[in-house]
Amino acid sequence: CRFQQFCNGVDKTCQPSATPEGALCNSERYTCRNGSCSGSLCAVYGAAACECAAAGRECDVCCVVNATCRSLLELNATVPSFNLTTGVRMPANSPCRQSTGFCFVESADAVRCISVDDQNPLDDLKNVFKSITVDSIVEWLKKHWPETLGGFGGAIVLFILLRVTYRPKKLKEDSAGDGRGFEESVPLLSRRS
């Protein structure tokens, strides 16, 4: 909605560069407003912009007509003054579903709103820990007491068995008891030279 300004060198001011208010811009999806391409296409027809909530219409440009939010695709078919050929769909990556999704353009005729999950896995984990209380732990133990008792009992038996049967290995330098090391105490078979 703004172009380069050229000065003629005679006047102290340059000619205004903005396109007229209400001129179509951005693939005829918006209108020029105060020098930027941010006005609603609906304003051309004297209607207010709105966000369509109907399934499959979330990425359509929508206007309030007769107190109802309707897609320009529907208005083109039913209201004679709406005779648009382009600009009836939002551009790619435009927000939809009250900014919880974005418009994904599959083809010229297929645009759909993809929901964005604003939660991450750490939030899910945090929610799990928020739901754990002392009462919920006690309730779980009451319900699963045989498994809990068996698990603790098995761990205790395993600990006792390991403690009883474990014998640390001592490094034996003198395995034969005669002051020689292991390698020297192993009798060598007859060597043939």
C-alpha positions in Angstrom: 0.0 0.0 0.0 3.0 2.3 -0.2 5.2 3.0 -3.2 8.4 5.0 -3.6 7.9 8.7 -3.5 9.3 10.8 -6.3 9.8 14.5 -5.9 9.8 16.8 -8.9 12.5 19.1 -7.4 10.2 22.2 -7.6 7.8 21.6 -4.8 9.1 21.3 -1.2 6.8 18.3 -0.6 6.6 15.1 -2.6 3.4 13.6 -4.0 1.7 11.1 -1.6 2.7 7.6 -2.3 0.0 5.6 -0.6 -2.7 3.9 -2.7 -6.2 5.0 -2.1 -7.9 3.8 1.1 -9.8 0.5 0.5 -7.8 -0.6 -2.6 -7.3 -4.4 -2.7 -3.9 -5.8 -1.8 -2.2 -9.0 -0.8 -3.8 -11.2 -3.5 -7.0 -9.3 -3.0 -7.5 -10.7 0.5 -7.1 -7.3 2.3 -7.5 -3.7 1.7 -5.2 -0.7 2.1 -5.8 1.1 5.4 -3.6 4.0 6.5 -0.9 3.1 4.1 -0.6 -0.6 5.1 -2.3 -3.7 3.8 -4.3 -4.5 6.9 -7.9 -3.6 6.2 -10.7 -6.1 5.9 -11.9 -7.2 2.5 -15.4 -7.0 4.1 -15.1 -3.2 4.4 -15.3 -2.9 0.6 -18.9 -4.2 0.9 -19.7 -2.3 4.0 -19.5 -5.3 6.3 -17.4 -6.1 9.3 -14.8 -8.9 9.4 -15.3 -11.9 11.6 -13.7 -15.3 12.1 -15.7 -18.2 10.7 -16.3 -21.0 13.2 -18.1 -23.4 10.9 -16.1 -26.6 10.2 -14.3 -26.4 6.9 -14.7 -22.6 6.7 -12.1 -21.6 9.4 -9.7 -20.4 6.7 -12.2 -18.5 4.6 -12.4 -14.7 4.7 -15.6 -14.1 6.6 -17.9 -11.1 7.0 -20.8 -10.2 9.3 -23.9 -9.9 7.1 -27.4 -9.6 8.7 -25.8 -10.3 12.2 -24.4 -13.6 11.0 -20.7 -14.4 10.3 -20.6 -15.9 6.8 -17.8 -17.0 4.5 -17.2 -14.9 1.3 -17.5 -18.2 -0.6 -21.1 -18.4 0.6 -21.8 -14.7 0.1 -20.5 -14.9 -3.5 -23.1 -17.5 -4.2 -26.1 -15.8 -2.4 -25.5 -12.1 -2.3 -25.3 -10.3 -5.7 -23.2 -7.4 -4.4 -20.4 -9.9 -3.4 -18.8 -10.8 -6.7 -15.3 -11.8 -5.8 -13.2 -14.1 -7.9 -10.1 -14.2 -5.6 -9.3 -13.4 -2.0 -11.9 -15.6 -0.5 -9.5 -17.7 1.5 -7.0 -16.6 4.1 -3.3 -16.8 3.1 -1.1 -19.7 4.3 -0.1 -19.6 7.9 -2.9 -17.2 8.9 -4.3 -17.8 12.4 -7.6 -19.6 12.7 -9.8 -21.1 15.4 -9.3 -18.1 17.7 -5.5 -18.3 17.2 -5.3 -22.0 18.2 -4.4 -23.1 14.7 -3.0 -22.0 11.3 -4.3 -22.2 7.8 -2.5 -24.8 5.7 -2.9 -24.5 1.9 -3.0 -28.0 0.3 -4.0 -26.7 -3.1 -5.8 -23.6 -4.6 -9.1 -25.0 -3.6 -8.1 -26.9 -0.4 -7.2 -24.8 2.6 -7.7 -26.3 6.1 -7.1 -25.2 9.7 -4.5 -27.2 11.5 -4.7 -27.1 15.3 -1.6 -26.3 17.3 -1.0 -28.1 20.5 0.3 -25.5 22.8 1.2 -28.0 25.5 4.5 -29.8 25.6 5.3 -33.2 27.1 6.8 -31.5 30.3 3.4 -29.9 30.9 1.8 -33.3 30.6 4.3 -34.8 33.1 3.7 -31.8 35.5 -0.1 -32.5 35.3 0.5 -36.1 36.3 2.5 -35.1 39.3 -0.1 -32.5 40.2 -2.7 -35.3 40.4 -0.6 -37.4 42.8 -1.6 -36.7 46.4 -1.0 -38.6 49.7 -4.6 -39.7 49.6 -4.2 -41.1 46.1 -1.0 -43.0 47.1 -2.8 -44.5 50.2 -5.8 -45.5 48.1 -3.5 -47.1 45.5 -1.6 -49.0 48.2 -4.9 -50.3 49.7 -6.0 -51.5 46.3 -2.7 -53.1 45.3 -1.4 -54.2 48.7 -0.5 -57.8 47.6 1.7 -56.6 44.8 3.3 -54.0 47.0 4.0 -56.5 49.8 5.4 -59.0 47.3 7.6 -56.4 45.7 9.1 -55.2 49.0 9.4 -58.8 50.3 11.2 -59.9 47.1 13.6 -56.9 47.4 14.4 -57.8 51.0 15.0 -61.5 50.1 17.2 -60.5 47.2 19.2 -58.1 49.4 19.7 -60.9 52.1 20.8 -63.4 49.5 23.3 -61.0 47.9 24.7 -60.1 51.4 25.1 -63.7 52.5 26.5 -65.1 49.2 28.8 -62.2 48.3 32.4 -62.8 49.0 34.8 -60.2 47.9 37.7 -61.4 45.9 41.1 -60.8 47.4 44.0 -60.1 45.2 46.3 -62.9 45.8 49.9 -62.2 44.9 51.0 -65.3 46.5 48.7 -68.1 45.4 51.1 -70.9 46.2 52.1 -69.6 49.6 55.8 -69.7 48.8 56.4 -66.0 48.1 56.2 -66.4 44.4 53.5 -64.7 42.2 50.8 -66.5 40.3 52.8 -66.7 37.1 55.8 -68.1 38.8 53.9 -70.7 40.9 52.2 -72.4 37.9 54.4 -75.4 37.1 55.5 -75.3 33.5 55.4 -78.3 31.4 58.6 -79.4 30.1 60.0 -76.9 27.7 61.7 -78.1 24.7 64.4 -75.9 23.4 
